[in-house]
Amino acid sequence: MKLLLYAPIIACLFLTSCEKEIEDLEIETALTQSLEESRSQIIQEVKGDDTRGITPPTEEEIFINKMEWASFITAKIIYNSTESEKAAIRNLIVNRKIALEDLIGPNTQLQSFHNLFSLYLNDYLESISCPGDEEETPNKSYIENPTKTTEILIDEYLDYMLNQNCVELYFPVGVLSGDKDVISLSHPLTEYYGNYGYQRQGGCNSTFLAYIVSNHVYIHRLDYTYIIARPVRREMPGACHYSKYNGLDFTQFLGGNF
């Protein structure tokens, strides 16, 4: 008799649960479709009608590209790191962010990371196969110069990122354990809610363009490690004020500080 009394309640709970699962599935399906459409669009924009090399790049394009390389190479290092090496990186992350100088600066506590970063940057500039063999990488035209040696180019890149600018890497969900994909991208330097990035699934020939939107639920599914390179405002003489971006809160990109 008690079971009969509880039957309507159980049925109601079951239906509510089913409706919730259907609703979540519909949201996920719509999001996946939106991401695929955005990915196709951004690939066409990035790969299709490319006028770079004809029109001089803007200051913003150069900065975004250099930040892309910072997060891209960091993603490569993290993806291929052991669990103990990932733990060492986690120890430097505070409030889900780490200053780039703490990873590749002259006083870094992770000299091995600094060495790998410089090695990979060198190999990309030299077009050495793997690294440099991935399906998709950031554009190299903004960091290479045929009239300069690779050593000079690396020094200029580090000076630009560490001395002329202030950059941090933001990890919305931290550095995940295991063989999780790593998605790297740059702040778009606008209030736009998303940007294209690079999803790494392995070593060579394993990266592809992915379009990341500001979606709290999607990012916190813990499917991927995310790395966002973004500027940081600091009171330093002659640098890092970013007054041309007044009103733009860099920390709000991808939903803000989760």
Secondary structure by P-SEA (a helix, b strand, c coil): cccccaaaaaaaaaaaaaaaaaaaaaaaaaaaaaaaaaaaaaaaaaccccccccccccaaaaaaaaaaaaaaaaaaaaaaccaaaaaaaaaaccccccccccccccccccaaaaaaaaaaaaaaaacccccccccccccccccccccccaaaaaaaaaaaacccbbbbbbbcccccccccbbbbbccccccccbbbbbbbccccccbbbbbbcccccccccccbbbbbbbbbbccccccccccccccccccccccccc
